[in-house]
């Protein structure tokens, strides 16, 4: 939708394109770049910076504003003519490979190795490219990531096996939701209901087994802890509209998942006739933790749609996150220990970006996923649904504190090692 600063009668004809390279409309190209960055899951500040860099290269002035559901761009040419464009978009899922592609394209556009027409053609090629990883591999990654999460959360062999089964069901439902829009609209609460029901039945059949831990691990990929952390980071970066919108979306999703879990647990109790016995998990040894970290790194490479050759960097981010939290826990306590983990992940990601000339998100996003306070937020809502208000408020405060610690760690890392100014 394009709106010109002209009388209403002039809106019947489209405004002329601003001056720029022949064969392409520079403002439209900038909007296409912003739309692609948005679809790849980039935060608001990166989208606006990328659009501004492209506009400077194309020789047009512009101001840009990104929200999770809309892009605004106002362009001004040398004659002072202004053109404002509103682009309606949907919140995008993280796609690390597409971020790398767009980073390379912005770099080539900046150094002049491609012109506007070639850049537009390259963007069309991106849109035409299918998913690198098929539904079978993606579903398997859901399952194995859930099993690894059960180990990180302190589960034993039983919890890992049950969480893997729950993750497999979640992955199958996710594949189905991509093909059925009606299911996709209620995917998260439906997946939570299914996970909680299966975990409750498994806890009764395979006692002793922690149904809560199995449920959380089976849904760990869906819990919006990363969205909550990005929202806090955007608010800290003065991206108030985008940060507030993203924060509201994360909280809404938390409540939807908690509702699904509560309904699933009650269905399980009705089917069993009684609640399964409570059980404390028995954590496994150090070797299992490293095995889970290796498997989780490979799974997140698929789930975050990174390039296969980036799997090693994804796993390194996980190591920095885990070891950083352990170090921070000894220095600052369990909750503020996330600050040290985020600082190490941010430093490693920015160093990777500068040395390899790649987006810092390739390492930063996987590392943050391991650190995010999704489990604490989930525990908070579960306690509130059970009318344990004190525990719920305490867990909610702890989740918010961890999110703030993560955002602060990333911001401090950007001061110590400034990030590359593309992506």
Secondary structure, 3 states (H helix, E strand, C coil): CEEECCCHHHHHCCCCCCCCCCCCCHHHHHHHHHHHHHHCCCCHHHHHHHHHHHHHHCCCEEEEEEECCEEEEEEECCCCCEEEEEEECCCCCCCHHHHHHHHHHHHHHHCCCCCHHHHHHHHHHHHHCCCCCCHHHHHHHHHHHHHHHHHHCCCCHHHHHHHHHHHHHHHHHHHHHHHCHHHHHCHHHHHHHHHHHHHHHHHHHCCCCCHHHHHHHHCCCCCCHHHHHHHHHHHHCCCHHHHHHHHHHHHHHHHHHHHHHHHHHHHHHHHHCCCCCCCCCCCCCHHHHHHHHHHHHHHHHHHCCCCHHHHHHHHHHHHHHHHHHHHHHHHHCCCCHHHHHHHHHHHHHHHHHHHHCCCCHHHHHHHHHHHCCHHHHHHHHHHHHCCCHHHHHHHHHHHHHHHHHHHHHHHHHHHHCCCCCCC
